[in-house]
């Protein structure tokens, strides 16, 4: 079964990065079948309207060798929500230190996947979809230390 979802990408610099990040997170969490876009000439704030026709990923936990990415819209338990907020704060701190936008560190979908996986060893990070070798190597020790600290 196909589904459709629309996104609004505001053109102002204030909102563009976060709007694009939401769209990218969503696209990584589904199987896009078709994507259409058009500029909307709104009198106050023009924006891109993006229509995504997609198939939902059926299995969240995949067999060995396949990669996992949790949907950013999947509900979290209260404990997971606290951990997710702490991970977002960690990401913001790293982004500020590196002087880059936070979505260049890790997307929300990656943070949610980390919360669900609760990695304890480097091999756990290899199971994540969208976490390439460079990012995995760069943040591996910090992420594992974060989860060791949270496990106490």
N, C-alpha and C positions, 0 to 999 in steps of 0.2 A: 504494500500500500504506500502511495506517495503522500507526502504532507507538504504544506507550504508555510513559509514564515517570512515576514518582511522586517527589514531593518532600516533605520534612519541614520545616515552618516552625516552629521552636521558639519558644515564646512568651516566653522570658526575653529581656530587653533586650540581654543579652550576645550572643545569637546571631541575633535576629530580623532585623536589617538585612542581615547577610551571607547568611542563608538566603533572604531575599526577593530579594536581588541575584542569587543563583544562578538562582532561578526566573525573574526578569525577563530575565536574559541568555539563558536557554534559550528563553523565549517569543519573544524577538526573533530567534532564529536558526532557528526552524522556522515552519511554517504550522499554528497550533493549530486543531484541528477541534472539540474539546470539552474543557472543563475542569470537573472536579468536585472539591469539597473537603468535608472533614468534620473536626471536632475529635476528637482521640484523647485520651481521659482516662487517660493513662499515670500510674501512681502516683508516679513520681519527677519526670517532666518532661512535662507535657501539651504537645501540639503539633497544628498543622493538618497534615493529610495532603492533598496536592494531586495529583490524577491528571490528567495531560495526555495527551490523545489527539491525535496530530499526524501531519502529513505532512512528511518532511524536504525541505529546499530542495534541488532537484536541481542547480542550477548555482551554483557559488560565484562565478565571474566572470561578471558580467552585461553585456549590451550597453550602449553609451553611453546616458546618460540614466537608467538604472536604478541603484539604490543597492545597495551591497555591505555585508554583515555576515557575518563568518566565525563559524562555530560555536565556542563556547568549549571544546568537547571535541575539536576538530580537533588532531592532534598537531603540535607545533612542532619545527623543527630545533633542534639545540643552540644555534646562533647566535641564532635567533629567541627561544628560551627566555631567553637572557641579556638580550636587548633587551626582552622582555616584563617581566622582573623590574625592569629599570631604569625602564621606563614606570610600573610599579606604585609604585616608590619616588617618582617624580616626582608621581604622582597623590596619594600620601599626604602629600607635602610641601605641595601646593596645598590639599588638604583641611584640613590643620592650620592653614595660614595663613588660610584663609577660615572656619575653625571650622564646617565642615559634614562630614557623613559622606562617605567617599570615593566611594561609589556615586553621589552627586549630582554629582560631577565627571565621571567617565566609568565606565561598566560595564566589566567584564573583556572582554566581547565587543567593545567599542569598542577597547580596548587591543590585543586580538589582531588586529583588523582593521587597526589602524595598523601593527602589526608586519608584517603580510602586505603592506600597500600601500606602506609606507615612503614616505610623502608627501614631495615636494620642493617643491610649490607649493600655493597656497591652493585651486586647482581640484581637487586630489586629495582634499582634505577634503570637498568637496561630493559626492563619490561615496559617502560613508558613510551607511548607513541609521541612523537614530536620533540622528544628530548634527545637531541643529537649528541654525538661524541664530544664536541667542543663544550657545549653547555654542561653535559654530564661531568666531564673532567673538571671544569671550572668550579662547579658548585657542589660536587659530590661530598667532599669532606664537611662543608658547612651544613648541608642538608642532613647528612647522617648524624652529625653532632647535635643538630636541632632536635631530631627525633629521639636520640639517646637521652637528651635532657628532658624531653617531654614524657618519656617512658618512666621516669623516676616518680 
